[in-house]
């Protein structure tokens, strides 16, 4: 039986060459006036060259009033979009659509506008700052007048017609993710408190999206495809949109209004930590949603939800769970994912690790493909005319990436790693259930280095003799960082660092105490889920404040009593349960009876333990720099060796250095 993923499919008059689409993503590159520029075109051309059948743009603004209000303001809810509020933008989009059509990719314009979380302003569109709703606080939102809604609906219809004129193959109305979408805000009972014809019953709450689809249909004609992105379930119970509601009301009413394809996602932005799923969420976790919609809809259904491997996509297609598979961040991690898969080169696919650096749901930064979209022109790896001998000391991800890029350029690269395996701390962190996806990056870099013929020497500490024999022109120090144990925990029994614990995870006892509320909170959850009794404490008043925002929200929900749908502005930072979390708490002593801590100005508490883990205090391993800086013509430090940081920062610095040498 042939692969279903390779089969063409039609959405009304538009035929896709296979079943893979690139999802609409925030942060797509554009010019200062929110227009298409060369980086915009290259961004989508890269996916077109990678055998993607259809891409949907990130949200394009249809409204003149919106553009005039926000053009000079910093974005609060999400990055500024492209815009098509005026005919003058059509030529730029025509260049874009012509460019991707050369490679057989269809391109759809997602039209929409932010809801309550877009940002504060004097404009009636919209009314509130997204920070007010970030943790589920029930902030009242002023309603649009009927007159304002008519203007917006007309702007939308005109923008749909402009999109067709510009060569887009379809248009999509963004109605998903609750607060983030104006139209989604109408559909959700949580956000829609209107008492007129657009509020109350399901029929009323769907009225404005239905009227908007009808206006778009009138503007583009009967044969032009109209898609709609919906949250089939907002994932916070009866207070939001449920799957049952979607199947009973939304699908039949929107299909009757003229929708030709349902793009099925989930969640209400920032009300659910899995709305933009991180590595904490299993792959394909939400595909029960498009599966359910497909059983009701009579038009094609697009499914989305952390698909990294196209074998999984093929399985879902074969099982009839969706007609089209949407890839999002995986196509940011590697725009050539489909091409490599179809060519039988899955080991060359650079898989997403779900790290969510920055805002997380945006394509502005990626941990494994670190060149920002607005610098795509700098992304090309150019062969050098003067190959050099390069010695990399350290086989963590920074050293591996620098070695890979340098070898691609034609340099002769030797890499030393003192441990028996590559990947450094990133590989060790992958030993937990929450961070297993980190190994995707280690495996990819290891494979590519082998294919490039890099001389890899593991279990080897570099010596002066090695340097004398190799005679490198360039020395790259990527020796990473270490955690140390000091103070009251030093030299005490069964005390280890975060990294030591993960290297010897089978030795961790039943009762675990962790010091450090940053990434120690991840470890606490993973160990609790493995059946251990865990307490995590730290001096900080907040949990995981150094973790990327959307990952942090997952940790907060898991470790505290935060209510994801309603709140009073106060986030309780202590939770009775497993793990037990103690904020504002200092280490006093480590005794045979337990870890002695003091919570604020309160009494001392003794926490019995079998294993005490220190998850704080990383220090750069940069001692070799002073020893070797006079031994070679060029020497560089990258990654934690230079400055303690995150995977994204280490990869970006390594990638840039590899292109520079």
Secondary structure, 3 states (H helix, E strand, C coil): CCCHHHCCEEECCEEECCCEEECCCECCCCCCCCCCCHHHHHHHHHHHHCCCCEEECCCEECCHHHHHHHCCCCCCCCCCCEECCCHHHHHHHHHHHHHHHCCCCEEEEEECCCCCCECCCCCCCCCCEHHHHCCCCCCCCCCCCHHHHHHHHHHHHHHHHHHHHCCCCEEEEECCEHHHCHHHHHHCCCCCCCCCCCCCCHHHHHHHHHHHHHHHHHHHCCCCEEEEEEECCCCCHHHCCCHHHHHHHHHHHHHHHCCCEEEEECCECCCCCCCCCCCCCCCCCCHHHHHHHHCCCCCEEEECCCCCCHHHHHHHHHCCCCCEEEECCHHHHCCCHHHHHHCCCHHHCCCCCCCCCCCCCECCCCCCCCCCHHHHHHCCCCCCCCCCEEEEECCEHHHHHHHHHHHHCCCEEEEEECCCCCEHHHHHHCCCCCCCCHHHHHHHHHHHHHHCCCEEEECCCCCHHHHHHHCCCEEEECCCEEECCCHHHCCCCCEEEHHHHHHCHHHCCCEEEEECCCCHHHHHHHHHHCCCEEEEECCCCCCCCCCCHHHHHHHHHHHCCCCCCCCCCCCCCCCCCCCEEECCEEEEEEECCEEEEEECCCCEEEECCCEEEECCCEEECCHHHHHHCCCCCEEEECHHHCCCCCHHHHHHHHHHHHHHC
